[in-house]
Amino acid sequence: MAPNIQTAKQAVDDALAACNHAMRCAVSQSLKNNTPGEVVFACDTLLNIPVIVNLLSIQEKRQLMVNKNLRQQNAKQKEFDYNVGGKVLIKNFNPSKLDPKMEGPYQITYGTVEVCRSPQVFEGLNIRCLVPFHRV
């Protein structure tokens, strides 16, 4: 191989090795005082010192974080009862800059999730995709 290609390949290999080392040495929020490298290899990533990792406490901390995040998300939810005959708007996920964020209103035809888009088209939707329609 040409010398330029060899040096470029060596530079890429060095950069990847540095990134890999940085990821293993970075302290994760869920692991608190341990790095991912310490958890996997059971020794310090910089020094050759054995490290004792308590996986059960890490799992419990992670579960506490998950529960906390769920409570925060559920606190933001507004309670609303969808009724047959009521009207809803359907959210457009990832609209482009000038596209509307919601489309509708559509009438609820069955239960809480079936919407009549046109006379012959009925679509079952998740209530997370719906927003209650209120006339102003």
VMD Tcl script that draws the C-alpha trace (Angstrom):
set ca {
  {0.00 0.00 0.00}
  {1.03 3.58 -0.52}
  {2.46 5.41 2.53}
  {-0.40 7.94 2.56}
  {-3.04 5.22 2.73}
  {-1.13 3.44 5.50}
  {-0.86 6.61 7.62}
  {-4.53 7.44 7.06}
  {-5.51 3.91 8.13}
  {-3.30 4.21 11.22}
  {-4.89 7.58 12.08}
  {-8.39 6.09 11.83}
  {-7.38 3.11 13.98}
  {-5.89 5.45 16.60}
  {-9.04 7.60 16.64}
  {-11.29 4.54 17.05}
  {-9.11 3.19 19.86}
  {-9.24 6.58 21.63}
  {-13.04 6.71 21.30}
  {-13.39 3.15 22.58}
  {-11.17 3.95 25.57}
  {-13.14 7.15 26.29}
  {-16.44 5.27 26.29}
  {-15.09 2.63 28.67}
  {-13.66 5.27 31.04}
  {-16.70 7.58 31.11}
  {-18.80 7.37 34.27}
  {-22.39 6.58 33.37}
  {-25.31 8.20 35.20}
  {-26.98 4.85 35.78}
  {-23.76 3.22 37.00}
  {-22.98 6.17 39.35}
  {-19.43 5.49 40.58}
  {-18.42 2.81 38.07}
  {-17.44 3.02 34.44}
  {-18.73 0.52 31.86}
  {-15.20 -0.86 31.54}
  {-15.03 -1.52 35.28}
  {-18.36 -3.33 35.21}
  {-17.36 -5.54 32.27}
  {-13.74 -6.27 33.14}
  {-13.94 -6.05 36.99}
  {-10.79 -3.91 37.12}
  {-9.96 -0.22 36.83}
  {-9.57 0.98 33.23}
  {-6.51 3.14 33.93}
  {-4.74 1.15 36.64}
  {-4.51 -2.60 37.03}
  {-6.54 -2.62 40.27}
  {-9.43 -5.05 40.84}
  {-12.83 -3.43 41.32}
  {-15.82 -5.01 43.06}
  {-19.05 -4.08 41.31}
  {-22.44 -4.68 42.94}
  {-24.72 -5.42 39.98}
  {-27.84 -5.72 42.16}
  {-27.47 -2.18 43.50}
  {-26.89 -0.89 39.96}
  {-30.05 -2.67 38.82}
  {-32.05 -1.23 41.75}
  {-30.79 2.31 41.04}
  {-31.68 1.93 37.40}
  {-35.18 0.70 38.28}
  {-35.65 3.69 40.61}
  {-34.70 6.01 37.74}
  {-37.17 4.30 35.42}
  {-39.97 4.59 38.01}
  {-39.17 8.27 38.61}
  {-39.28 9.03 34.87}
  {-42.60 7.18 34.51}
  {-44.12 9.16 37.39}
  {-42.98 12.42 35.79}
  {-44.40 11.46 32.39}
  {-47.71 10.28 33.88}
  {-48.06 13.53 35.86}
  {-48.04 15.44 32.55}
  {-50.93 13.41 31.13}
  {-54.36 15.05 31.09}
  {-57.31 12.80 31.79}
  {-60.05 12.83 29.16}
  {-62.89 10.41 28.36}
  {-63.43 9.89 24.65}
  {-67.07 9.18 23.75}
  {-68.69 7.78 20.60}
  {-69.79 10.73 18.48}
  {-67.11 13.03 19.88}
  {-64.53 14.66 17.69}
  {-60.74 14.32 17.84}
  {-57.66 15.61 16.05}
  {-54.95 13.17 14.94}
  {-51.32 14.14 15.57}
  {-48.92 14.20 12.63}
  {-45.59 12.90 13.86}
  {-42.52 14.56 12.29}
  {-44.34 17.06 10.08}
  {-42.24 19.18 7.76}
  {-41.86 22.87 8.47}
  {-45.09 24.07 6.86}
  {-47.25 20.97 7.34}
  {-49.96 21.08 10.00}
  {-49.16 19.39 13.31}
  {-52.64 17.81 13.49}
  {-55.33 16.78 11.05}
  {-59.03 16.54 11.52}
  {-61.48 16.82 13.23}
  {-62.66 13.23 12.89}
  {-65.63 11.63 14.56}
  {-65.24 8.69 16.97}
  {-67.36 5.80 15.71}
  {-66.62 2.89 18.03}
  {-65.24 2.64 21.54}
  {-62.43 5.02 22.27}
  {-60.06 4.47 19.39}
  {-61.89 3.95 16.11}
  {-62.11 7.05 13.92}
  {-64.05 7.57 10.70}
  {-61.59 9.16 8.20}
  {-64.01 8.94 5.25}
  {-67.41 7.25 4.73}
  {-65.86 3.80 4.12}
  {-62.56 4.15 6.00}
  {-62.47 3.39 9.73}
  {-59.13 3.40 11.53}
  {-58.26 2.18 15.02}
  {-55.84 4.54 16.75}
  {-53.90 4.70 19.98}
  {-55.16 7.47 22.27}
  {-51.60 8.88 22.38}
  {-52.11 9.87 18.75}
  {-55.32 11.74 19.52}
  {-56.11 15.19 20.88}
  {-59.67 16.14 21.94}
  {-61.29 18.61 19.56}
  {-62.97 21.62 21.15}
  {-64.87 24.21 19.10}
  {-63.99 27.78 19.88}
}
mol new
graphics top color blue
foreach p $ca { graphics top sphere $p radius 0.5 }
foreach p [lrange $ca 0 end-1] q [lrange $ca 1 end] { graphics top cylinder $p $q radius 0.2 }
display resetview
